[in-house]
Structures are given as C-alpha cells and as structure tokens.
Amino acid sequence: MVVDYLKKGVLVGLGVSSMIKERAEKEFEKMQKDGESDIEEGKKLVTEWIESAEKQNEEFQKRAEAEVQKVLESFPLATKKDIDSIKDELKGSQGKRSKKDA
C-alpha cells in the first residue's frame, strides 16, 4: 500500500517534468515565431526549465520517501535488524542448550 503511494508519487513527478518540458518547448516555439528569441536563448530557457523541474522532482521524491519512512516506523513491524538480532539470540541460546545436553 505505502509502496503504491510512493510509486504514484514518482510517476507524478516524472509526469510533471514531462509536462514542463513540453510546455517550455511550445513556449520557445511561440517566442521564436513572434521573433522574441533566438535559438540559443530559447535552448537556454528550455534547459533552465527542465533543470528546475528535475530539481523539484528530486525534492518531492525526498519528501515522499521521508513521509513513507515515518509511516512505516509508526507500524509495529519488525525491521530486518530486529529479525537478525533475534536470529543471533536464538543461535546463541541453541548453542548453550547443546552444551548443557552434552
């Protein structure tokens, strides 16, 4: 369930990046048609918009991951570390029992 939300968040971020790129390219074409921009200026503008969108997407993903981590920590679930610790304790107690039985 939580993983689904995270996947949806990533897809939304990617969708937003794609939309911004498309919009930037259309805006550039319009500016070029109106004679407001040369090619190099337009490329620079599109690149800046794409970089901004990617940065926002990364920030969104970090916030989403932090929120998912908070949610997971609130569930009473054993972590891998907890399970490994229990395994180690069981191995140790089995070794002690074997020595007593001998």
Secondary structure, 3 states (H helix, E strand, C coil): CHHHHHHHHHHHHHHHHHHHHHHHHHHHHHHHHCCCCCHHHHHHHHHHHHHHHHHHHHHHHHHHHHHHHHHHHHCCCCCHHHHHHHHHHHHHHHHHHHHHHC
